[in-house]
């Protein structure tokens, strides 16, 4: 990746925004090539997530489903990162299709999602904000490739193959998005690899059931966190995936059983999803109903299978897509807008940091701290 030159790209329209920044479409004034420019306003006393994100994304480069990073830089009150332009995220696609995906699409999302998380973990990082908004499909030749994005809250769980795993701690501030965060994250337990996978299984449940049990309106953020935490403690895998193949519940149960510093069995999860596909007679053919030429079909009938064991098959593996070559990108910094304050929502990510981060996003800091928890009342198995 060459040094970013910030003078020949023209910012166009906003593609999306979050708690700490926004993403703009940009076009080369020379070639008209489209890229994405992520922007973050410099705020005194607040951690600059985009600067950290560019370092994480640089470390993840070279794998399928990881956005190509072209460069990062800063100008005046803004930090920017230029990266591969991607297509729609899962949440927007889901809503565009009446909150209804075929099981074929969901299982293919599951398989690619596990692979993306596995790659992030193989580079010794935790994502810490797995949710539908942070999965996107590529464009053109990559339109069947699921990408994982937004590494602003990512953190190392281990310094290299021979480093020490991050130590187990409690009473940690909340980091992530309440709706998809793991139970242990709500309980204030230091996050590790298992928490990314628990968030992923909640994403799959959302796509299958069109909602999660704790997705309700609440009067206050504290009430929302309390209700979400309680329901995650009480809801079983069978209840989460009621009406669907029991393999989904088995995957959930396995993820909840992973120890704090254990290496997850990613291959087991992928075999489980392939088995669900085989027993549900679903073809893993890289076809998604929203792609051109794919006729919309009725949702696959919910499977009432009674089998307890799985046939561990390696069928249905994806083909590898060659990434296009990176080009040097230029951005017209004079076109960068001043960032407004962003409202938080149930899909907003929160990072718990120290008291100095009070200048903006005050509500976010308060929510990140979360309520005090009496750990004597917690079930031992959730730890």
N, C-alpha and C positions, 0 to 999 in steps of 0.2 A: 504494500500500500504506500503510495507516494504521499508527499506532503500536500495538504489541501491548499489550493489556490482559490482565494475568495473574491473573484472579480468578474466572472463571465456567465454566471447562472442567474436566471430570472425567476423569482418566486411567483407562484401563480395562486392556487387556491388552497384553503385549509383542508387537510385530509382527516384530521382527528385531533383530539386534545385530551389531556388528563390532568391530574392534580398538580403536576409540576411542569407542564410544558405542552407544546403543540407540534404537530407534524404538518409541513407544507409540501405541496407538489412544486417542483422546480424544473425548468427546461433550459437546456443549453442554447445560448444565443447563436452558437455556431452550427451545432448538429441537430438541435431540437430534441435531443435525447431527454427522456423524463427520468427524474430521480426523486427521492424523498429527502427533505431537509428537516431534521428535528431541532427544535429551538427551546431554549430555557432561559428565562430571565435571571440575571445575577441578583441575588438577594442577600444583603449583609446578614451574617449570622446563621444562614441556612446552608446545609450541605448542598453541593451542586451535583445533582444526580446524573446529569447528562455527561459531565466529564468522567465520572466513574463508569457510566454505561459504555462509553466509547472504549474504555480499557477492557471491559469484559467482552464486548463484541469482537474486539481485535483478537482476544485469546481464543474465541470460538470459531474463527474463520476456517473455511475449507471444507465444511461438512454440508451435506444436503439439508435444506430447510433452515439454514442460518443466513440471515440477510447479509449480503456483501457490504462491507464497510469501505467507503472510498476515502474518508478523511474526517477530521474534526478540527475545530478551531474556535476562536472567540473574537468578538468585536464589541468594543464599548460595553454595554450592559447586557449583551447576549452571548450565550454559548450555543454553538451549532454543531451538528453532526450530519454528514451527507452519506446516504446509504441507498441500497437497492430499493427501487420502487416496487411495492407489493400490491396485491389485489385486496379484496374485501376481507374483513375479519369474520370469525365464526359467528359472533353475536349479530352483526349486521345481516349476514346471509340468512341466519336463522329467522330473524324477524321479517326479512323480505319474503320468506317462504312460509309465512303464517305459523312460525314456531313449530315447524314440521319437517324433519329430515327422514329419509328412508334409513332403515337399519343398516343397509349396505354402506351408506355414506358415513354413518356414525362409527361403524366398526373400522372403516379405513382411516377415519380421523383418530380412533383409539390407537391403532397400530403405529401410525406416524407420530402421534403425540408421545407415546412411550419412547420411540426412537429419539425424538428431539430432546426430551428430558434426560434420557440416558447420555446423549452427547454432552449436554451441559454439565452433567455430573462427572463425566469422564475427564472434563477439563477442571475438575475440583471446585465447581461453583454450584450453588443452589440458586434457582430462579427467584423464589419467594413471592411470586405474584402470578401464578398460573390461573388463567381465567379465559373465557371465550374471546374477549377483546384482544388478548395477546397471542392469539393464533390467527394466522392469515394464510391465504393461498397466494401462490405466485401468479405471474402474468405470462401470457404466450406459452412457450414450451414448458413452463413451470406451473401451469394452471392446475395440475393435479398434485402438486407438491405442497404439503402443509408446512408453513414456516412458524417458528417461535420467535417472538419479538419482545421488545420492551424489557431491557435488563437493568433498569434504573434502581431496582431494589436487590439485585443479585449480590451474593456475598460468597466468599470462599468458605468451604467447610473443612478444607484441608490444604496445606501448602505443599503441593506436589505429591508424587507417589510415595515418598518416604517421610512426609511431614506428619504432624500430629493432627488428629481429628479435632475439630472445635469441641471444647469441653461442654458437658451437660450442665445447664444452668436453669434456674427457675426465676420467676418474677421478671421475665423479659418484657419489654414494651411490645405492643402489637405491631406487626409488620405484615402488610399484604392487603387483601380485599376481603371484608368480613364474610361475604356470601360464599366464597370459595376457599377460605383459609381452613387449614386443618384444625381438628379439635385441640391438639396440643398447642397450636399457635394461640388459640383463644385462652388456653390455660396458662399462658406465660412461659411455656417451655421453649428453650433454645431450639431453633429450627435445624433440621438436617434433611437428608435426601428423602426420607419417607414422607415429609410434609408436602413436597412438590407432587408426589404421586397421589397423595390423598386429595389434593386440589384438582388433579387431573380427573380422578374418578368422579368428583362432584361435577366437573364440566360434562362428562359423559352422561351422568344422571340427568342433568339439565336438558341436554339434547334429546334424550329418550323420553323423559316425562313432561317436557315443556316448562317445568318449574322445579324448584327445590322446596322442601317442606318449610324452610325458614324465610322464604321470600315473601314477606308481608310488610305492610307499612307500619311504622312505629312512631310514637310521638317524639321520642328522643333517640339520640345515637346510643346512649348507654342502654336504653331499653332494647334497642335492636341487637346490640352485642350480647346482652344477657340472654335474650330469647334464642338467638342463633346458637350460642354456646350450649344452652340447655338442650335444644333439639338435636344438636350433633351428638350429645352425650347419650340421648335416649333412643335415637333412631337406628335401627339395625340395617344391615345390608339388604336383608330380605324385604324390609319395608321400603327402603330407598328404591329398589328395583322391582317392586311388585308388578307382576304381569309380564316380566321379561325373563329371558333365559337365566337360569340360576348361576351361570358363569360370571355374570356381572357382580352378583352379591359375593361370590367366592373371591373375585379379584379385590373387592372392597375389604373383605375379612382378612385376606393376606396382607394388604397394605397396612391395615391397622395393627397387624402383628409384628411388623418390622421393628427391630430394635433401634435405639437412637443412633448408634454408629455403625449399624449393619449396612452392607452393600446390598441393595435391593436385587431381587431376581427378575431383571427386566425380561429375560427370555421366557420365564414362566408366564408373565403377564401377556406377552405377545402370543404365546402358544394358546393361552386361554381365550383370547379374542378370536384367533383363527378357528378354534374349536367351536366357539359360539356360531361363527359364520357357517362352518361345515354342517353343524347340527340344525341350524336354522335355514339351511339351503340358500345361503346368501353368497353370491359371487364377489370375490375381492378382485375386481377387474379395473380399478382406478377410474371407474365411471361415477360421476356425481350428478345428481339430477339437475343441478343449476348450470351445467356446462352446455354449450351449443350442441344441438343434435341429440341431447338426452331428453326423451319425453318424460314428463312428470308422471310418476306412477303412484298408485295408492300405497300407503304405508304398509310395510310387511306385517303380517299377522303376528301378534305377540306369541312367543313360543311357550308352550306349557310342558317343556321337557322334564323328565323325571330322573335323568341319569345323574349320578353323583361323581363319576369319573370322567376324565377328558382324554380324548385321543390327541396326543401331542404331535401335531403335524407342522411341517415347515412349508406347506403349500401357501400360495398367495403372496409371496414376497414381491416387493415393488421393484420396478425397473429403475435404474439410476439415470438421472437427468443431468446432462453436462451443463455446468454454469457458464453463462456468457462471460467473455473476458471483461475485466474492469477497465474503465477509462478514467482519465484524470478529470475531475469535476471542478467547476468554478461557480461561485455564488456571488451575486450582487449584494453585498452587505448593506448597502444603503436602503434596500427594499425590506429589511427585516423589521417587522412590526414590534411595537412595545407590547409585552405580555400583560394581559389583564389578570386579575385575581380569578381563580377558578372555583366554582362551587363544587362541593363534594356530593356524592350520591352513594347508593348501595354498591355501585360498581367502581367506586373510587379506591385507589390504593393509598395506604397510609404507612408512613415510616415513623416509628417512634424514635425521636432524638432528644437531646438535652434541652434545658430551659432556654438556651440562647436563641432557639428557632421560634421566636415569637412575633417577628416583624410582619409576617404574612401567614395565611393559612392557620390562623389561631384555632379554628374549630377542628381542623385536621389533627393538630397536636393534642387537643383534648381527647379526641376519639382514640388516638393512638395509645394513650396512656391506659385506657380501659379501666374497668372496675376492679376493686380489690377482691381476691378470690380466697375463700377458706379452703385450703388444699386438703384438710382432713376429711372433707365431704366428698372428695373425688374418687371415682373407681380406680383401683390399682392398675387394671389392665390398660387404661388409657394413657398411662405414663410410659 
